[in-house]
Amino acid sequence: MEKSVKVGIISAKTLFGKGLENILAEYLQVCSVVVSHSINEFLLQEKANEFNFLFLDNKVDGFESLTDSFFESHKIVLVTEQDAQIIYDLHKLELAGFITLDSQLPDYHQAIDAALSERKYYSQLVIQVLIKMSMNRPKQNESKNLHESLSEREMEILMKVTQGKSAKEIGEELFISPHTVYTHRKNILKKLSCNSAADLINYAYSQGLLEND
């Protein structure tokens, strides 16, 4: 029998929660969903549940109180309104996925798949916003491309990270251990002055290292 997937939905929007429940029930054969209407309510419910991942609405009561450690210790698909500044302000959080309230069904499906398979998923709209916002920011030391300091192996891993591949997938493709991938990724983040995979995607696009579809 297929193991049940347990998903937490944290949102004060009743219709949004119901819609997500329906999407999860239709897409995952075996799934149980727990809905919380505030962060405090979720923290109480979490004590009795082991969630595979969470859908989190950034407008839920208590969102501002969440610390970086909360995002680092939970697999979270963040859902926000289609507001460029909000998307940019929140993209540095440690996230399993990032979509918007008006995302299409395939975005939800891909976010679910990514959260269950140690990958990350950012909807095309989110990526486009991050690219535009990054390009509009004042640039410092424009004459120096930070990625020029990367080794050939680090550059190779950077490209695979921006494709949303996990450390395990990268390790298998390059015939190295996931631990080695993590070490390279840490060095890449430091050299490029980035804090997250989303930052690496931003950097790669802004420097023309990836094609903008």
Contacts in CASP RR format, 6 or more apart in sequence:
PFRMAT RR
TARGET T0000
AUTHOR 0000-0000-0000
METHOD contacts of the structure
MODEL  1
MEKSVKVGIISAKTLFGKGLENILAEYLQVCSVVVSHSINEFLLQEKANE
FNFLFLDNKVDGFESLTDSFFESHKIVLVTEQDAQIIYDLHKLELAGFIT
LDSQLPDYHQAIDAALSERKYYSQLVIQVLIKMSMNRPKQNESKNLHESL
SEREMEILMKVTQGKSAKEIGEELFISPHTVYTHRKNILKKLSCNSAADL
INYAYSQGLLEND
1 30 0 8 1.000
2 29 0 8 1.000
2 30 0 8 1.000
3 30 0 8 1.000
4 30 0 8 1.000
4 31 0 8 1.000
4 32 0 8 1.000
5 28 0 8 1.000
5 30 0 8 1.000
5 31 0 8 1.000
5 32 0 8 1.000
5 52 0 8 1.000
5 116 0 8 1.000
6 31 0 8 1.000
6 32 0 8 1.000
6 33 0 8 1.000
6 34 0 8 1.000
6 49 0 8 1.000
6 50 0 8 1.000
6 51 0 8 1.000
6 52 0 8 1.000
7 24 0 8 1.000
7 31 0 8 1.000
7 32 0 8 1.000
7 33 0 8 1.000
7 34 0 8 1.000
7 51 0 8 1.000
7 52 0 8 1.000
7 53 0 8 1.000
7 54 0 8 1.000
7 55 0 8 1.000
8 33 0 8 1.000
8 34 0 8 1.000
8 35 0 8 1.000
8 36 0 8 1.000
8 42 0 8 1.000
8 49 0 8 1.000
8 51 0 8 1.000
8 53 0 8 1.000
8 54 0 8 1.000
8 55 0 8 1.000
9 17 0 8 1.000
9 20 0 8 1.000
9 21 0 8 1.000
9 33 0 8 1.000
9 34 0 8 1.000
9 35 0 8 1.000
9 36 0 8 1.000
9 54 0 8 1.000
9 55 0 8 1.000
10 35 0 8 1.000
10 36 0 8 1.000
10 37 0 8 1.000
10 38 0 8 1.000
10 39 0 8 1.000
10 42 0 8 1.000
10 54 0 8 1.000
10 55 0 8 1.000
10 56 0 8 1.000
10 57 0 8 1.000
10 60 0 8 1.000
11 17 0 8 1.000
11 20 0 8 1.000
11 35 0 8 1.000
11 36 0 8 1.000
11 37 0 8 1.000
11 55 0 8 1.000
11 56 0 8 1.000
11 57 0 8 1.000
11 59 0 8 1.000
11 60 0 8 1.000
11 79 0 8 1.000
12 37 0 8 1.000
12 38 0 8 1.000
12 57 0 8 1.000
12 59 0 8 1.000
12 60 0 8 1.000
12 61 0 8 1.000
13 57 0 8 1.000
13 59 0 8 1.000
16 57 0 8 1.000
16 79 0 8 1.000
16 101 0 8 1.000
17 35 0 8 1.000
20 33 0 8 1.000
20 55 0 8 1.000
20 108 0 8 1.000
21 33 0 8 1.000
21 35 0 8 1.000
23 105 0 8 1.000
23 108 0 8 1.000
23 109 0 8 1.000
24 31 0 8 1.000
24 33 0 8 1.000
24 112 0 8 1.000
25 31 0 8 1.000
25 33 0 8 1.000
27 108 0 8 1.000
27 109 0 8 1.000
27 112 0 8 1.000
28 112 0 8 1.000
34 45 0 8 1.000
34 49 0 8 1.000
34 51 0 8 1.000
36 42 0 8 1.000
36 45 0 8 1.000
36 60 0 8 1.000
37 60 0 8 1.000
37 61 0 8 1.000
38 60 0 8 1.000
38 61 0 8 1.000
38 62 0 8 1.000
39 60 0 8 1.000
39 61 0 8 1.000
39 62 0 8 1.000
39 63 0 8 1.000
39 65 0 8 1.000
39 66 0 8 1.000
40 61 0 8 1.000
40 62 0 8 1.000
42 54 0 8 1.000
51 74 0 8 1.000
51 75 0 8 1.000
52 75 0 8 1.000
52 115 0 8 1.000
52 116 0 8 1.000
53 74 0 8 1.000
53 75 0 8 1.000
53 76 0 8 1.000
53 77 0 8 1.000
53 96 0 8 1.000
53 112 0 8 1.000
53 115 0 8 1.000
53 116 0 8 1.000
54 74 0 8 1.000
54 75 0 8 1.000
54 76 0 8 1.000
54 77 0 8 1.000
55 76 0 8 1.000
55 77 0 8 1.000
55 79 0 8 1.000
56 63 0 8 1.000
56 76 0 8 1.000
56 77 0 8 1.000
56 78 0 8 1.000
56 79 0 8 1.000
57 63 0 8 1.000
57 79 0 8 1.000
57 80 0 8 1.000
58 78 0 8 1.000
58 79 0 8 1.000
58 80 0 8 1.000
58 81 0 8 1.000
58 86 0 8 1.000
58 90 0 8 1.000
59 80 0 8 1.000
59 81 0 8 1.000
68 93 0 8 1.000
68 94 0 8 1.000
71 93 0 8 1.000
71 94 0 8 1.000
71 95 0 8 1.000
72 94 0 8 1.000
75 96 0 8 1.000
75 115 0 8 1.000
76 93 0 8 1.000
76 94 0 8 1.000
76 95 0 8 1.000
76 96 0 8 1.000
76 97 0 8 1.000
77 95 0 8 1.000
77 96 0 8 1.000
77 97 0 8 1.000
77 98 0 8 1.000
77 99 0 8 1.000
77 111 0 8 1.000
77 112 0 8 1.000
77 115 0 8 1.000
77 121 0 8 1.000
78 90 0 8 1.000
78 93 0 8 1.000
78 95 0 8 1.000
78 97 0 8 1.000
78 98 0 8 1.000
78 99 0 8 1.000
79 99 0 8 1.000
79 100 0 8 1.000
79 101 0 8 1.000
79 103 0 8 1.000
80 86 0 8 1.000
80 87 0 8 1.000
80 90 0 8 1.000
80 98 0 8 1.000
80 100 0 8 1.000
80 101 0 8 1.000
81 100 0 8 1.000
81 101 0 8 1.000
82 100 0 8 1.000
82 101 0 8 1.000
82 102 0 8 1.000
82 125 0 8 1.000
84 129 0 8 1.000
84 132 0 8 1.000
84 133 0 8 1.000
85 133 0 8 1.000
87 98 0 8 1.000
87 100 0 8 1.000
87 126 0 8 1.000
87 129 0 8 1.000
87 130 0 8 1.000
87 133 0 8 1.000
88 129 0 8 1.000
88 130 0 8 1.000
88 133 0 8 1.000
90 98 0 8 1.000
91 98 0 8 1.000
91 122 0 8 1.000
91 126 0 8 1.000
91 130 0 8 1.000
91 196 0 8 1.000
91 198 0 8 1.000
91 199 0 8 1.000
91 202 0 8 1.000
92 195 0 8 1.000
92 196 0 8 1.000
92 198 0 8 1.000
92 199 0 8 1.000
93 196 0 8 1.000
94 196 0 8 1.000
95 120 0 8 1.000
95 198 0 8 1.000
96 111 0 8 1.000
96 114 0 8 1.000
96 115 0 8 1.000
96 120 0 8 1.000
96 121 0 8 1.000
97 111 0 8 1.000
97 114 0 8 1.000
97 115 0 8 1.000
97 120 0 8 1.000
97 121 0 8 1.000
97 122 0 8 1.000
98 121 0 8 1.000
98 122 0 8 1.000
98 123 0 8 1.000
98 126 0 8 1.000
98 198 0 8 1.000
99 107 0 8 1.000
99 108 0 8 1.000
99 111 0 8 1.000
99 121 0 8 1.000
99 122 0 8 1.000
99 123 0 8 1.000
99 126 0 8 1.000
100 123 0 8 1.000
100 125 0 8 1.000
100 126 0 8 1.000
103 123 0 8 1.000
103 125 0 8 1.000
107 121 0 8 1.000
107 123 0 8 1.000
107 124 0 8 1.000
110 121 0 8 1.000
111 121 0 8 1.000
111 123 0 8 1.000
113 119 0 8 1.000
113 121 0 8 1.000
114 120 0 8 1.000
114 121 0 8 1.000
114 164 0 8 1.000
115 121 0 8 1.000
117 166 0 8 1.000
118 166 0 8 1.000
118 167 0 8 1.000
118 168 0 8 1.000
119 164 0 8 1.000
119 165 0 8 1.000
119 166 0 8 1.000
119 169 0 8 1.000
120 164 0 8 1.000
120 197 0 8 1.000
120 198 0 8 1.000
121 164 0 8 1.000
122 130 0 8 1.000
122 198 0 8 1.000
122 201 0 8 1.000
127 201 0 8 1.000
127 205 0 8 1.000
130 198 0 8 1.000
130 201 0 8 1.000
130 202 0 8 1.000
130 205 0 8 1.000
131 202 0 8 1.000
131 205 0 8 1.000
131 206 0 8 1.000
131 212 0 8 1.000
134 202 0 8 1.000
134 203 0 8 1.000
134 205 0 8 1.000
134 206 0 8 1.000
135 206 0 8 1.000
145 207 0 8 1.000
146 191 0 8 1.000
146 192 0 8 1.000
146 193 0 8 1.000
146 203 0 8 1.000
147 155 0 8 1.000
147 158 0 8 1.000
147 191 0 8 1.000
147 192 0 8 1.000
147 203 0 8 1.000
147 207 0 8 1.000
147 209 0 8 1.000
149 191 0 8 1.000
150 158 0 8 1.000
150 188 0 8 1.000
150 191 0 8 1.000
150 192 0 8 1.000
153 174 0 8 1.000
153 184 0 8 1.000
154 184 0 8 1.000
154 187 0 8 1.000
154 188 0 8 1.000
154 191 0 8 1.000
156 174 0 8 1.000
157 170 0 8 1.000
157 174 0 8 1.000
157 181 0 8 1.000
157 184 0 8 1.000
157 185 0 8 1.000
157 188 0 8 1.000
158 188 0 8 1.000
158 192 0 8 1.000
158 200 0 8 1.000
158 204 0 8 1.000
158 209 0 8 1.000
159 204 0 8 1.000
159 209 0 8 1.000
159 210 0 8 1.000
160 169 0 8 1.000
160 170 0 8 1.000
160 173 0 8 1.000
160 174 0 8 1.000
161 170 0 8 1.000
161 185 0 8 1.000
161 188 0 8 1.000
161 197 0 8 1.000
161 200 0 8 1.000
162 197 0 8 1.000
162 200 0 8 1.000
162 201 0 8 1.000
162 204 0 8 1.000
162 209 0 8 1.000
162 210 0 8 1.000
164 197 0 8 1.000
165 173 0 8 1.000
167 178 0 8 1.000
167 181 0 8 1.000
167 182 0 8 1.000
167 185 0 8 1.000
168 178 0 8 1.000
170 176 0 8 1.000
170 178 0 8 1.000
170 181 0 8 1.000
171 177 0 8 1.000
171 178 0 8 1.000
171 180 0 8 1.000
171 181 0 8 1.000
174 181 0 8 1.000
188 194 0 8 1.000
188 200 0 8 1.000
189 195 0 8 1.000
189 196 0 8 1.000
189 199 0 8 1.000
189 200 0 8 1.000
192 199 0 8 1.000
192 200 0 8 1.000
192 203 0 8 1.000
194 200 0 8 1.000
194 202 0 8 1.000
194 203 0 8 1.000
201 210 0 8 1.000
203 209 0 8 1.000
204 210 0 8 1.000
205 212 0 8 1.000
END
